[in-house]
Amino acid sequence: MNRNLFIALIIIFNVAIDQISKVLVRANISENPREEIELIGQKFIMTNVYNEGAFLGMGSDMHPTLHFIFLKLLPLLVLGYVIYYITKTKNLDRTSLIAFCCIVGGGLANVFDRFAFGKVTDFLFIDLGGVFKTGIFNIADVAVTTGMFMLIFSNFIMKKKKDTANA
């Protein structure tokens, strides 16, 4: 398969899955009053929350101009650069390439929400009873986080391979 087509398909897949999930949540789960659907008891909950900021609502009370710059324009520029980087850097290993595509897809999906709705739809919450607890997040956040872990893993593996080859 053509490399650029592969990149485009992974990015589009991430955006599409996120946007489809958000459309379903907005159509079926009430925000006011806040409805909660227990997927796995109180451990894994689906709800509908609109986030006007970034991670955990940070920046939601920013001046509108700063909000536009830091939560819309800057992310678009960074994501555009990452797309440029991955299309021009031909020696990226497959895991890193997929990781960057997941990060870009998730990022674009959330930036789309900010432009289209002025806020991001979040709807998943995990609470494993003090062991692990998240803020409310969405599929785009999962894509970005998965991409970051893949990059860390890929770089760790590649460093090990280089160290082994140099020994």
C-alpha positions as CSV (number, residue, x, y, z in Angstrom):
1,M,0.0,0.0,0.0
2,N,1.2,3.5,-0.7
3,R,2.7,5.0,2.5
4,N,0.8,8.3,2.3
5,L,-2.4,6.5,1.8
6,F,-1.6,4.3,4.8
7,I,-1.0,7.5,6.9
8,A,-4.2,9.1,5.7
9,L,-6.3,6.0,6.4
10,I,-5.1,5.6,10.0
11,I,-5.7,9.3,10.7
12,I,-9.2,9.2,9.1
13,F,-10.0,6.0,11.0
14,N,-9.1,7.6,14.3
15,V,-11.1,10.8,13.6
16,A,-14.1,8.8,12.3
17,I,-14.3,6.4,15.3
18,D,-14.1,9.4,17.7
19,Q,-16.6,11.5,15.9
20,I,-19.1,8.5,15.5
21,S,-18.8,7.8,19.2
22,K,-19.4,11.5,20.1
23,V,-22.5,11.7,17.8
24,L,-23.9,8.7,19.5
25,V,-23.2,10.0,23.0
26,R,-24.7,13.5,22.2
27,A,-27.8,11.8,20.7
28,N,-28.4,9.3,23.4
29,I,-27.0,10.5,26.8
30,S,-28.4,13.6,28.5
31,E,-26.1,16.2,29.8
32,N,-28.6,18.0,31.9
33,P,-29.4,16.3,34.2
34,R,-26.2,14.4,33.9
35,E,-27.0,10.9,33.0
36,E,-24.6,8.1,33.8
37,I,-24.7,4.6,32.3
38,E,-22.8,2.0,34.2
39,L,-20.9,-0.2,31.7
40,I,-19.1,-2.2,34.4
41,G,-20.7,-1.2,37.7
42,Q,-19.3,2.0,39.1
43,K,-15.9,1.0,37.7
44,F,-16.5,2.0,34.1
45,I,-19.1,4.7,33.4
46,M,-20.4,6.4,30.3
47,T,-21.8,10.0,30.6
48,N,-21.9,13.2,28.6
49,V,-19.8,16.1,29.6
50,Y,-18.7,19.1,27.5
51,N,-15.2,20.3,28.1
52,E,-14.5,23.8,27.0
53,G,-10.8,23.6,27.9
54,A,-8.1,21.0,27.3
55,F,-6.9,18.2,29.5
56,L,-9.2,18.0,32.6
57,G,-10.8,21.4,31.6
58,M,-7.6,23.4,31.8
59,G,-7.9,26.6,29.9
60,S,-11.7,26.7,29.9
61,D,-11.7,30.1,31.6
62,M,-9.1,31.7,29.2
63,H,-9.8,34.9,27.4
64,P,-11.5,34.1,24.0
65,T,-8.4,35.2,22.0
66,L,-6.0,33.1,24.1
67,H,-8.5,30.2,23.9
68,F,-8.5,30.4,20.1
69,I,-4.7,30.6,19.9
70,F,-3.8,27.9,22.5
71,L,-6.7,25.4,22.0
72,K,-7.5,25.8,18.3
73,L,-4.7,27.5,16.2
74,L,-1.6,26.1,18.0
75,P,-2.8,22.5,18.0
76,L,-3.7,22.8,14.3
77,L,-0.2,24.1,13.5
78,V,1.5,21.4,15.6
79,L,-0.7,18.6,14.1
80,G,0.1,20.0,10.6
81,Y,3.8,19.9,11.3
82,V,3.5,16.3,12.6
83,I,1.7,15.3,9.4
84,Y,4.5,17.0,7.4
85,Y,7.1,15.2,9.5
86,I,5.7,11.7,9.1
87,T,5.1,12.1,5.4
88,K,8.7,13.4,4.8
89,T,10.6,11.1,7.2
90,K,10.8,7.9,5.3
91,N,12.9,6.0,7.9
92,L,10.3,5.9,10.7
93,D,9.6,2.4,11.9
94,R,6.0,1.2,11.4
95,T,5.2,1.4,15.1
96,S,6.3,5.0,15.3
97,L,4.4,5.9,12.1
98,I,1.2,4.3,13.5
99,A,1.7,6.1,16.8
100,F,2.1,9.5,15.2
101,C,-1.0,8.8,13.1
102,C,-3.0,8.0,16.2
103,I,-1.8,11.1,17.9
104,V,-2.7,13.3,14.9
105,G,-6.1,11.6,14.4
106,G,-7.0,12.0,18.1
107,G,-5.8,15.6,18.1
108,L,-7.6,16.5,14.9
109,A,-10.8,15.0,16.3
110,N,-10.7,17.1,19.4
111,V,-9.7,20.3,17.5
112,F,-12.7,19.6,15.1
113,D,-15.0,19.6,18.2
114,R,-13.6,22.9,19.4
115,F,-14.2,24.5,16.0
116,A,-17.6,22.9,15.3
117,F,-19.1,23.1,18.8
118,G,-16.8,25.3,20.9
119,K,-16.2,22.4,23.3
120,V,-15.1,18.8,23.3
121,T,-17.5,16.0,24.1
122,D,-16.1,13.7,26.8
123,F,-18.0,10.6,28.0
124,L,-15.9,7.8,29.5
125,F,-14.8,7.5,33.1
126,I,-12.9,4.7,34.9
127,D,-12.6,4.3,38.7
128,L,-10.8,1.2,39.9
129,G,-11.3,2.1,43.6
130,G,-8.2,4.1,44.5
131,V,-5.9,2.0,42.3
132,F,-6.6,3.9,39.1
133,K,-9.0,6.8,38.4
134,T,-9.3,8.9,35.3
135,G,-10.9,12.2,34.4
136,I,-13.8,12.0,31.9
137,F,-12.3,11.3,28.4
138,N,-13.2,10.3,24.9
139,I,-12.0,8.1,22.1
140,A,-9.7,10.8,20.7
141,D,-7.9,11.0,24.1
142,V,-7.5,7.2,23.9
143,A,-5.9,7.5,20.5
144,V,-3.5,10.2,21.6
145,T,-2.6,8.3,24.8
146,T,-2.2,5.0,22.8
147,G,0.0,6.8,20.3
148,M,2.2,8.2,23.1
149,F,2.7,4.8,24.7
150,M,3.5,3.3,21.3
151,L,6.1,6.0,20.7
152,I,7.7,5.4,24.0
153,F,7.7,1.6,23.4
154,S,9.0,2.0,19.9
155,N,11.8,4.3,21.0
156,F,12.7,1.9,23.9
157,I,12.8,-1.1,21.5
158,M,14.8,0.9,18.8
159,K,17.3,2.0,21.5
160,K,17.8,-1.6,22.6
161,K,18.3,-2.7,19.0
162,K,20.9,0.0,18.4
163,D,22.7,-0.8,21.7
164,T,22.7,-4.5,20.7
165,A,24.0,-3.7,17.2
166,N,26.8,-1.4,18.6
167,A,27.9,-4.0,21.2
